[in-house]
Each structure stands twice: as structure tokens, then as C-alpha cells.
Amino acid sequence: MKKVDVFVIGSGGAGRTVAKYCVKAGLKVAISDNREYGGTCATRGCDPKKVLLGPTEVCEMASNLLGKGISRPPELNWLDLQRFKLEFTKNVPQSTEKDLRELGIQLFHESPRFISSDTLEVENSKIKAGKIVIATGYVPRLLNVKGAEFLNNSDDFLNLNNLPEEIVFIGGGYIGMEFSHMAARAGSKVTIIEHGSRILSSFDKDMTRYLTNVTQDLGIRIVLNAEVIKIENVSNAYNVEFKQSDKVNIINTSMVFNTTGREPSIAMLNLEKANVNFSEQGIVVNEFLQNTSNPRVYACGDVSEHGLPLTPISAIQGEVVAHNILNGNSKKVNTPVVPSAVFTLPNLASVGLSEDEARRKYNNVSVSYNSVQDWFSAKRINSPAYTFKVIWNNSTKLILGAHLLGSNAAETINIFAMAINHDITIDKLKNTIFTYPSWINDIKSMI
Ligand SMILES: Cc1cc2nc3c(=O)[nH]c(=O)nc-3n(C[C@H](O)[C@H](O)[C@H](O)COP(=O)(O)OP(=O)(O)OC[C@H]3O[C@@H](n4cnc5c(N)ncnc54)[C@H](O)[C@@H]3O)c2cc1C
């Protein structure tokens, strides 16, 4: 039986952080990943997605300015774009492995399985670990419908060499919306089938109403309150059968993507053998990110039940776990208010409380909500939408939440996140000199 001090499962931002801190502190560390090393964000998530977004931003801006200084729309070459994306992703697994190996970490390449509360089986070895860290992230949720084998997922979309003529995305969450916008701008005919009554249900409904209009103007069909029941392969194409108000409809399309959401990657770990409790959101942890039923086990990143499944949270949680392994449980996970963005064009971004949450929590709430497509920042680039809702506590003048739809919203929202996390009042924000003309300077007119 081999022994290590710490065994980390998963080499994404969360797992890598724990492994590196622990080995640098002198512990014997092993890590395993059952896919390419480097995790979701760098290889099949945020980074490749944002690279693919680049040229679609150029096309969007150019088409908005047609006849206003631009005389011909640029042509997007999807295959060239994919080649460009590979420059960012292709070396990630190799360089991640090299980095970890050079630090003295032992690497494995398959999913370990718990065989008892402190022992894992991996690559035909049994390994006993002082601490076991589960950092396995999320995987695409499978859809339980007839013909599910014909569904593609986000990995497949990010690796498409040819963009199909027609695409159906099942699910209007952030991944479905971002991909729809990219595909439509690159020339595909796109349909989104969403089972809820609106897209992006966790975002402010006034913002999503405007985004729905922009999305439809782009030629994307949005089918709401619809449930997919069957996918059928019919001569090089697919029939997607769905039910809407008790009526069964069919869309014929070249490709179908399941973008209904993601779930914790825990199915292969044999958690029952180690008495590790978990829920639908992930591994159940206390404030030290330690599993509540097996104290040898910690969990961080998307797969921990704590916090939103976003990249910046993973690294922070990895640091907390490393600290608690090295020093005993003394660092609590304290996730600040987290901004999030949907990289549609325009972006949708949000931080803090929704209007309803703020009104339920505080008596004296002010809401500044407006659609300001005629403001200079948006008008100068002929942007199709610019809308904001900022919520603050009128007694303390502290910002409670901000919701933005605009070309630069994913950047501007960071100022609101900073204001909320560092108690910067609206008066102080108003008194700050920002560059002019700029999107961030617009904040002063929003509050
Ligand atoms: C298409 C897409 C776009 C995204 N865009 C954004 C964005 O714009 N901004 C943002 O903040 N976040 C985004 N995310 C989410 C972000 O990628 C995750 O929050 C982040 O990668 C989580 O890091 P992690 O270390 O917790 O997990 P991961 O990075 O997922 O790493 C987990 C690792 O564990 C491995 N693993 C899984 N199961 C096992 C097993 N049984 N055995 C061994 N290894 C295993 C996986 O292969 C993976 O390498 C996006 C995700 C996707 C899919």
C-alpha cells in the first residue's frame, strides 16, 4: 500500500492550487485527472469560449456601424478561428503536467475510486492518503430523453471545425445563450428551446427582456415553456420533438446541443464507500470546506456545495483548503459578493441582490432603472441595447445590487463588485474621476 499526505482529485484551478501549496510546504502529494490536465476553464470552458467570441465581437460592431463608416461587413472564418483557439488550448495539458511534475507531485490519469474512508484505488494501486481533496468540477448534465445519444455538449461546440447551417440548443442558460449568439453571428440558423418561461432565469428579468429582443433581432428563435421529448436521426439531420402547451412540435436541424446545465462530477468516485455525503449541488462541506461526514475529505471549486460554479471562486476555495490542510481548520471560506457575466453581445452582467431580494431585506431601497441606448457610449457604436438597474440602500447609500446589459457590461460590473465588497457609497463613486468618455464613467449617471 502506497501512502501520501494529500491526494487531490482533479487538476482544474481548485485542485492545482491545493496540490501546489501542499507540495511547496513539504507534503507528499499525488493528483489525478481522468481527462486532459488543466481543468475546464483553460481547456474547454471560459478561455476557449472567449477566444471564439473575439471575431464575433468584431462582426457585431462592424454590422452595427454599416453605413456609419463601415461599408462592408467582415467575413468570419470559423476554421481559422478554431485554429487560433488551439494556440491557447493545445499546450495546456502538457504544460500543466510539466509544472506539477517539476514540483514533485505524483500524477495519475484515471478516476480514483474510494475503497475506504482514507484509501483510493487508482491505476491498479491502492493509495492511503492523510487528506483527500475532491476538486472534480462539474460535467454537462445528461438529458433523459429518447435519442439523447444524438446530443452534443459544450465541449463539442467549442471544438466544431465546421459550423452547421442550423443548430438547436436545448437550454437558454448562460452557455446556451453565449453559444447561440456566436453561432448566429457566424451564420448559423439558431433555435433555443427553453423549458422555463424566460431565458437566463437567474438574471434580472428586465435585463433579460431586452436581451431576448436583441437575440430575436439577430434571427435566433426562442421557444419558451417547451420540453424536449425526443431527438431522431433522419438522413444526416435531426428531428427535435418538443411539447409546448400540450402540443407536440418538431424542428428539423443539422445539430443539437444539450445546454441544460452542469452537475457535480462525482459519479465515478464511489463516495458511499468513504462515507462522503453529497447533494445535487456537490460535496457537502462546512465553513472550512471539509466534508461534514468524512473529516479526511475536503472539497473545493465547482464540486463543493459552497458558492457559485465560477472560475475565480475555484482558486479562492483551493487556497482555503490548502491552508486548512497545512494549519488545521483555521481559515473559513468567505466568498465575497461575486459578479457574473453572460458573454452575449451585448453582455449581461450582474452582482449582488436582485430588486426583489433587496426589497425583502431592506426598508429603504432605491432603484435606478433605465434603458439608455441614446447615451453616448452606446450611440457612438450604434449598439442595439444599453440598460441598467442599480439598487442601493437609501439610508447607508451602499450599493446592494447592479444589473447591466451593454457592450461593456462584463467589465463595468467589476466596479460595482468593488463598491459592494469595499463599502464604497454611491456618493464616493460619484466623486471619483473616471476616464471620459468611457462606459465606466456612465456609472455616475446610473446612481
Ligand atoms: C463552456 C463553459 C464556459 C464557461 N465560462 C465561464 C466564464 O466565462 N467565467 C467563469 O467564471 N466560469 C466559466 N465556466 C465555469 C468554469 O470553467 C468553472 O467554474 C471552473 O473551471 C471550475 O474549476 P474547478 O477547478 O472547480 O473544476 P474544473 O476546472 O472543472 O476541474 C475539474 C477537473 O477534475 C477532473 N475530473 C472530473 N471528474 C474526475 C474524476 N472522477 N476523476 C479524476 N478527475 C476528474 C476534470 O477532468 C477536470 O480537469 C465555464 C464553463 C464551461 C463549461
The ligand as a MOL file (V3000), in Angstrom:
LIG
                    3D

  0  0  0     0  0            999 V3000
M  V30 BEGIN CTAB
M  V30 COUNTS 53 58 0 0 0
M  V30 BEGIN ATOM
M  V30 1 C -18.4700 26.2800 -21.7420 0
M  V30 2 C -18.1230 26.8510 -20.3840 0
M  V30 3 C -17.9120 28.1900 -20.2460 0
M  V30 4 C -17.5880 28.7270 -19.0100 0
M  V30 5 N -17.4040 30.0680 -18.9140 0
M  V30 6 C -17.0760 30.6190 -17.7260 0
M  V30 7 C -16.8390 32.0100 -17.6090 0
M  V30 8 O -16.9600 32.7570 -18.5900 0
M  V30 9 N -16.4740 32.5000 -16.4010 0
M  V30 10 C -16.3420 31.7010 -15.2900 0
M  V30 11 O -16.0030 32.2070 -14.2250 0
M  V30 12 N -16.5820 30.3650 -15.3730 0
M  V30 13 C -16.9430 29.8070 -16.5520 0
M  V30 14 N -17.1490 28.4540 -16.6340 0
M  V30 15 C -17.0500 27.6470 -15.4050 0
M  V30 16 C -15.5720 27.3440 -15.0610 0
M  V30 17 O -14.9890 26.6650 -16.1410 0
M  V30 18 C -15.5170 26.5230 -13.7770 0
M  V30 19 O -16.1490 27.2510 -12.7460 0
M  V30 20 C -14.0840 26.2200 -13.3490 0
M  V30 21 O -13.3650 25.5740 -14.3650 0
M  V30 22 C -14.1270 25.3270 -12.1050 0
M  V30 23 O -12.8320 24.9720 -11.7170 0
M  V30 24 P -12.6520 23.6480 -10.8590 0
M  V30 25 O -11.1930 23.5140 -10.5850 0
M  V30 26 O -13.5830 23.6280 -9.7190 0
M  V30 27 O -13.1570 22.4770 -11.8290 0
M  V30 28 P -12.6330 22.0960 -13.2690 0
M  V30 29 O -11.8750 23.1690 -13.9110 0
M  V30 30 O -13.8280 21.5430 -13.9730 0
M  V30 31 O -11.5970 20.9240 -12.9670 0
M  V30 32 C -12.0200 19.6740 -12.5290 0
M  V30 33 C -11.0670 18.6350 -13.0850 0
M  V30 34 O -11.4080 17.3710 -12.5000 0
M  V30 35 C -11.3680 16.3740 -13.5000 0
M  V30 36 N -12.2680 15.2880 -13.0730 0
M  V30 37 C -13.6190 15.2670 -13.0910 0
M  V30 38 N -14.0670 14.1120 -12.6020 0
M  V30 39 C -12.9650 13.3630 -12.2890 0
M  V30 40 C -12.7630 12.0750 -11.7520 0
M  V30 41 N -13.7850 11.2900 -11.4410 0
M  V30 42 N -11.5050 11.6570 -11.5600 0
M  V30 43 C -10.4490 12.4420 -11.8740 0
M  V30 44 N -10.5660 13.6730 -12.3850 0
M  V30 45 C -11.8190 14.1240 -12.5860 0
M  V30 46 C -11.8300 17.0910 -14.7550 0
M  V30 47 O -11.3650 16.4220 -15.9040 0
M  V30 48 C -11.2030 18.4690 -14.5860 0
M  V30 49 O -9.9420 18.5510 -15.1920 0
M  V30 50 C -17.4530 27.8780 -17.8690 0
M  V30 51 C -17.6580 26.5000 -18.0070 0
M  V30 52 C -17.9890 25.9860 -19.2420 0
M  V30 53 C -18.2090 24.5010 -19.3830 0
M  V30 END ATOM
M  V30 BEGIN BOND
M  V30 1 1 1 2
M  V30 2 1 2 3
M  V30 3 2 2 52
M  V30 4 2 3 4
M  V30 5 1 4 5
M  V30 6 1 4 50
M  V30 7 2 5 6
M  V30 8 1 6 7
M  V30 9 1 6 13
M  V30 10 2 7 8
M  V30 11 1 7 9
M  V30 12 1 9 10
M  V30 13 2 10 11
M  V30 14 1 10 12
M  V30 15 2 12 13
M  V30 16 1 13 14
M  V30 17 1 14 15
M  V30 18 1 14 50
M  V30 19 1 15 16
M  V30 20 1 16 17
M  V30 21 1 16 18
M  V30 22 1 18 19
M  V30 23 1 18 20
M  V30 24 1 20 21
M  V30 25 1 20 22
M  V30 26 1 22 23
M  V30 27 1 23 24
M  V30 28 2 24 25
M  V30 29 1 24 26
M  V30 30 1 24 27
M  V30 31 1 27 28
M  V30 32 2 28 29
M  V30 33 1 28 30
M  V30 34 1 28 31
M  V30 35 1 31 32
M  V30 36 1 32 33
M  V30 37 1 33 34
M  V30 38 1 33 48
M  V30 39 1 34 35
M  V30 40 1 35 36
M  V30 41 1 35 46
M  V30 42 1 36 37
M  V30 43 1 36 45
M  V30 44 2 37 38
M  V30 45 1 38 39
M  V30 46 1 39 40
M  V30 47 2 39 45
M  V30 48 1 40 41
M  V30 49 2 40 42
M  V30 50 1 42 43
M  V30 51 2 43 44
M  V30 52 1 44 45
M  V30 53 1 46 47
M  V30 54 1 46 48
M  V30 55 1 48 49
M  V30 56 2 50 51
M  V30 57 1 51 52
M  V30 58 1 52 53
M  V30 END BOND
M  V30 END CTAB
M  END
